[in-house]
């Protein structure tokens, strides 16, 4: 059954896209930067359009003569900006062969569009290149009952780090918070386009701690998890369906908001300042329904380098939708969310074993130009329906493993939807961690594992489990003979069994990197180690959490906040 029955797509996926397999035939073909939009990727390298299709640019015309990377094509300066195609694509010596890694994958430029953008020498050549991000159009904001409020960070120094997350809270003192309001639209206020990557705006509960100035954060605090607005590169804003709005204010409503900025600074510059934010469009004329956000997808990714297609699937099962949905809900918009190596994605809808439609059919995914699908009329989901999220990532130009995380150089695999009525969904996400369905969390317990116990260092059960392992196992060196029995006993506990244990170990690595926990986690795996014939110990990779970096911290915090603990 086609999704087109009863569904109108706001931004249509063009059938006439470029041939993405041509990206494999040039070095860094999937990582060519947009010359006039910082942090964007130009997917259709040989075309005038960023997503491909249509007329070819000068590099596309030259490539059409050879159909592959040759020394002749490498040495050409297709766009006439003084750099060879090889220099622009990271192969200055023209030695790259298809299937190998380029000499470099940073400081790339576009071989078919003259650089630097805006310079006098490039003005004529680039006159036909469209660098606009599109105008935000929303009839509702013209209504006389709608007014706007702009919330912005104060001018804040951007750290000289590759990726940074900063949060700040805003008390809505400009509103009479005894009244109720509906947020009916929003658009970004971009101050520094060279660094801003995404902006999140969440509503906070009554006990949320204030942050009077921007401070480093990993995610919004546990008391500030009510999604109101999500902006990322390429999105001009959001105009909420005419029958719904996001509720703010009132006797029991949100009176404080938190805004998170994600900055990217790959050049590690120390002179960047940003004061971006959001413009909110509000009305006192309450609409029929309260709106909300719901997410699907996989929060464990471990994508090897050099992959042409790496497919990840996540299923929000019939049992999960029955658990989190009290009544039917109606989707207003939806989109896929991946990062730079996202190649294609979709969320499919099933009912009683029959495929009903494809909600987000991105055969060509572009992080810099995401397709936001608007459903007209709103798309009905029933308790018991199934949502299957599929992400395709491409890492042909990367030489290291890509993990789940918030940095643009990490990856994600999510479907994001707005819906109404908000009260019909009790859990605003339907994530999986490998095969573990996280909808089965209730009162901070999943399949008998109590999070509050396992994250409490003084809890007697946790202390007993840790002591059992550390008294019988080495946290470095060989496996002790008494260790397997001790580990087997601990793995009988609901938090460390086959079903929940790997997930819990990931969370503990991310949230409790103290020495005792490091020893415990190492000891738990001490008998999994193998020795090769030379006697060198080989520690097998078990999950992305073994990289004790930002990615696992984000995974852990995301999991904990969705659990509400």
N, C-alpha and C positions, 0 to 999 in steps of 0.2 A: 504494500500500500504506500503510495507516495506521500511524502511530507507536504507536497504542494497542495494537497487537498486541505483547504482551510488554513494554510499558513502562507504568509507573504514574507519574503526575505527582504530586509531593508537594503543590505549591501550584498549584491549577488556575486557569487564566485564566477568569474568569467570563464567561459569554456575555451577561450582562445588564449591560454596562458603560454609562456615560453616553455621550451623543453628543458626541464630542470636537470636532466641527465647531462646536458652540456656543461653544467657546473663541474662535473667530475673530470672534464677534459682540460681544465685550466687550474693552475695552482690557486688555492684559497678561493675557489669559485663560489663557495657558500658563505663567504665572510667578507665580501666586498662592501665597504662602507658607503653610505649615502654621502655625496660630496657636500650637500648643503643642509642636511638634517643630522645634527650630532646624535650618536647612539642608534641610528637606524642602519639596517642592512639593505642593500640593493640586490634583490633576488634575481631579477631579469638582467644579468650583467650586460648582455648584448643588445638591450632594448632601451628605448627612450622612456618606457614605463617601468617603475620600480619593481612591479610584480611580473614583468615580462609581457610578451604579446605586442602586436602592433609594429610600428616602424623600428628599424634597427638603428643603434647609434654607431659611430665610426668603428668602435672595436667589434661590434656585431657584424658589420660589413666585412671587416678584415678576417674575422674568424670564419665567416661563411666560405671563404676561399680555401681554407685549410681543413676545417672541421676537427682539428685537434691542435694541441700545443706543439709548436715546432720552433726551432731556433729563429726562423725567419719571422714568425708571428711574435715571438718573445722580444726580438730586437726592434720591432716597429714602435713608433710613437703614434698610436692610432688617433688620440685626441689632440695631438699637437701641443701638449703643455710642457714639453721639454724632458719628460721622463719616458723611458721605454715601457712597454707593456710588462716586461719582466720585473722592472724596478717597482712598478705600481702594484703588482700582484705577489710580491715576495719571492721572486726568482730572478735576482739581478744577474746571475751568471748563466741563466738559460740552461740549467742542468736538470730541471724537474721532469720526472716521468709520471705518467698517470698511475695512481695507486700508491705513490710515495708521499712523504711529508715534505712540504715546502721548506726552503731555507729559513724563512721567518713567516710568522702569522700575525705580526703586529705592525703598526704604522703603515697600513695598506692604504692605497688610494684607488680611485676608479679609472680603469684604462680607457673608458669610452666617453668620459665627461671631463672637460678641461678643469684642472685645478691650478690655483686655489679658486674656489667658488667666489664670485663677486669681484674678482680682479679685472682690471681693464682688458688684459689680453684674452680673457675667457668670456667677456660679456657677449660678444656676437655668437660664439660657438654654443653657448648655453642658453640662448634666448628661448629655445623650444622646450627646455627641461622644466617640468612642473615641480616646484618645491613647496607648494602650499600643503597644509595639513587638512584643509577643508574648513568651511565655515560652520559654526554651530547654529543649527536651525531648529527652533522649538516654538510652536505657536503659543503654547501655554504661558511663556514668559511675557507675552504682550498683553495678557489679561490684566485689567485694572486692579484686581484684588491681589496680584502677585508682586512681591517686592524682593529685593536681593540684598544679601550680606556677603561680603568678601572676607575670608579668613586667610591670613598669610603669616608665614614665619617672619620674624624680624630679620633684617639683613644678618646672615649667619655665615661664618667662615666654613667652607667645605673642607673637610680633612683631606690631606694629601695621601689618601688611601684609595685603592682600586674601587672599593664598594663600601658605602656607609649608610646606616639607617639611623635617622634622628626623629624623635617624637616630641610633641608639645601639645598641651591641652588648652582648650578655649572655653571659658565660661560665657554663656550666651546672655550676658548682662544687657545687651541691646534689645532683647525681647522681653515681653511680659510673660514669664514662664508659668504663670497661673493659667494661661491660655494654651490651647493646643494648636499646633501648626503641622502642615504637611509640606515636606520637601518634595517639590514637583519637578525640579530640574537642577543640574549643576554643570559647570564648565570649569576647566583648569585655568588658573592664572599663572602663566609661566614667566618667571623672571630670568632664569639662566638655563637656556635650552641645552647648553653644553654639558650639564651635569645631571639634570633632573631625569629620573628614570621611571618612577611611578609615585603616586600620591594615594594614600588611603585615608578615609575619614570614617571614624567609628564613633558611635554613641557610648557613653559611659554610665555605669550604675551610680547610685548615691554615695558609695564608699570609695570611689576611685580617687587616688591621690593626684593632686594637681601637679603639673609641670609648667611652671611659669615661663620657662625659656626652653628652646630646643636642646634636648639631651640625647646622647647615644642610647639606642634601644635595639633589641632584636625583633620584637613584635610589640604591638599594643598590649597593655597590661590586661590581666585576666578580667578586671572590672570594666574593660572598654572593648568589648567584643561584638557589639551590635553594628554590623556593616551598614553604612549609609551611602557612601560614594566610593567608587574605585576608578581611578584614572591610570592609564599607562600610555606609552608612546603610541601615537597614531589615533587615539580616541579624542574626538572633539568635545565630548560631553555626553550627558544623558538626559533625555526628555521622558519622564515617567508616563506610563499609560494614563489616559484621561480619567480612569475610574479609581486610580490608586495614588498613594503618596507615602513617603517615609515619615512616620510620626515623630515629632519633637515637642517637648514641653508637656504641660498639663500636670495635674496633681501627682501622678506616678510616672511621668515621662522623663525623657533625657534632658538634662540641664547643662551637661558638660560634654564636650566633644574632644576627641584626640585625633591629631593629624600626624601621619607618618610620611616623611620624605625618604626616598631611596635615591641616593646620589651615586653616580658612576664617574670616576675620575681616573681613567686608565693611564693618563700621562703623569699622574701623581703630582699635579700642579698644586702649589700652595697659595695661589693668589685668587682662587675662585671664591665668590660670595653668592649666596642665593637667598631670595625671599619669595619663593613661589608659594602658591596656595590654591584655594578654590573659591569660586563665586557660587553661592547657594541661592536658589530661587524658592521662596516660601509663600504660603498662603494661609490665612486664618479660615478660609472656606474649606472645611474638611471634605475630602472625597469619600467615596463609598467604602473603600478598603484601605487597610494598612499594607504597605509593601515590605518585602524583605529580600535577602540574598540567600541562595543555597549553592553549595559547591559540590562537585563530584571529582573523583580522580585518585591518583596513586601518589603517596608521599614517600615512597622509597624508590630511588633511581640509582642505578649504577651502570652507566653507559660506556662501553669500551671505546677507545679511540679508533679512528680509521674506519668507522662503520658507514656504509652507504645508506642502510635503512635499519634502524633499531626500533622495534615495535614494543610498546608497553600498553597493556590493557588493564582496566580496572572496572569491576562490575558493582554497581549499587543494586543489590539483589532485591527480589520480590519481598523477601523477609525484612530487609532493611527499610524499604519504602513503607511497608506496613507499620514498622516500628516508629519511624520518624514523622509520618504523615497521619494526621487525624481525619482529614477530609480531603476531597480533591483540591488541587491547587492549579493556578493558571500562570503559565510562564509569559512574561512580557518581552524579555530579551535574553540572549545567550551568546556566549563566545568561548572559544578555546583560549587557553593560556599556557604558552610555553615560552622559552627564551630564544637565544640566538641560533641554536642548532635545531630548533623546532622546524620540521619539514612539512608535515601534514597532520591533521587531527580531525576528530569528529566525536560527537556524543550521539549514540543511537538509542531509540526508544522501542521497547518491546512490551507486549501485553499478552499474557496467556500463551507465551511461546511464539507469538507472531510479531514480526518486525513492523512497527507502525510508521516509523519515519526516522530521518536523520536530522537532528536538531541543529548541529553546527558543522555543515559539510565543507570543511577546508581541505580540498585536494591539494591546494598550495597554501601553506601557512606562512605569514610574514609577521614577525614580532613587531616590526616597525609600522605595519599597516594592518592591524587586526580587523577582521570582518565581525561586526556586531550585527547579529540577526534579530530583527524585530518580528514578532509573531502577531499577525493580524488575521483573525481575532486571536486573543491570547490562547496559548496552547495548553490543553488540559492534561494533567497527570493525575493518575489515581493511585491510592494506596495499593500496593501489590504489583505495580508496574516495575520494569527493570530499565536502568540506564547504564549503558556500557560506554565507557570513555576509552578511546584509542588515540595514542600519540605516536607519531613517527619522528625520530630524531636522526640527524645526519651529522657525523663527526669526522668526515673525511679529512678535514684540515686540522684536526686536533691530535696531539700526541700523548695526551694524558686522559685518564678516566674522568667523565663528567658525572657529578653527583646531584642529588636533589638539594636545592637551596635557593635563597632569596637573591643572590647575586645574579646579574644577567649572564655571567659566565658559568654559573651552575644551571640547573634545568628544573623545570616543573612539568606536570602533566595533569592539567585541571580543566574542567568545564565550569563556567560561572554563569549563573542565571539569576535574573530578577523575577519576582513572582508576587502574587497575592492570592488569598489573604495571608498576611504574615503569621497569624495565630494558628494556621493549619499545620505548620511544620514546627516540631519541638526541638529539632537538632539541625543547625544550619549547614551541616556538611554530611556527605556520605562518602568518606574516604576509605581507601584500603591501604594497608601496609603489606605488600606481597599478597598473600591469600587471606590475611586477617582483616575481617570487616569491622571497622571501628564504630559502626552504628550500635554495636552491642555494649556500649559503655552506659552504665546507669549508676548514678550516685557515686562516681569515681571508682567503679568496679567493672572489670571486663573479664568475663568467663571465670569468675571467682578470685581474680587477682585484684587486691585492694591497693590502688595507687597511693593513698595516704599512708599506708603502712610501708610500702617499699621505698618511698621517697623520704621517710622520716628516719634519720640516722639513729635516733634514740629508741625506736620501737623495738621491743624485746624479740619479736619474731624475725625482723630484719637482722638484728645483731646476732641472733642464733644461726641464721643461714650463712652470714658472712664468716662467723667464727668457725663453723663446720668446715667450710672450704679452705680457709687459710690455715687451719690446724692440720689439714691432711694433704694439701697441694702446694707446690711451688708456684710462685708468680713469675719466676723466670727459671730457665734451666729445664732439666728432664722431668718427665712425668713420674711421680712417686707411686709406688705400687698400691698404696692405700687410697690414692686420689680418685680413681674411677668410681669406687663405691660411694665415696662422699659426694661426688658430683651427681651420681645417679640418684642419691637420696634427695639432694637439693632440687633436682629436676622433677621430682614428684610434686613440688609445690606449684600451685596454679600460676604463680608469676614467672616460673622458670621452666614450665613444661614445653613440649614440642610446639604447642599451638601459640602460646603467648610469649615464651621465653626469648626468642630472637628479637622480637619487637621491644620487649622490656630492656634487654641488654643495650639496644640502640639508644633508648631513652636515657638509661643510666649513664651511658658514655657522654651524652650531650649535656645532661643536667647536673651530673655529680662528678666532675673531673678531679675530685680530691684524691689524695694518695691511697687511702684505704680502699676506695672504690676502684681505682685503677688496678690495685693488687688483686682485689676480688675478681674483677672481670678477666684479668690475665690468667689467674689461677683456674677459673672456670673453663678456660680453653687450653690449659696446659697439656692435657692429654690428647688434644686434637692435632698437636704439632707432629710433623714428620721430619725425619732426617734423610737427606739425600746421601748417595754413596760416599761423598767427600766428607761427610760429618757436619756439613753446614745445616743449621736448622732452618727449615722452610715453614713460615707461618702462613697458612692458607687464608686467603681473603674470604670473609664470611658476609660482610655487608659494608655499605657505605659508611657506617658509623666508625669503622676502623681509622678513617681519616678524621682526626680530632680537630676539625676546622669549623668554619661558620656553617657549612651545610648541615651537619648533624645537629648543631645547636638550633638552627631554624626548624629542622624536622621535629626535634624534641619539644620546642616551645609551641609549635603549631599543634602538635598532638595534645599537649597539656592544656592549651587554651580551648581547644575544641571539647575537651573533657570537662572544662569548667572547674579545675582544681587549682 
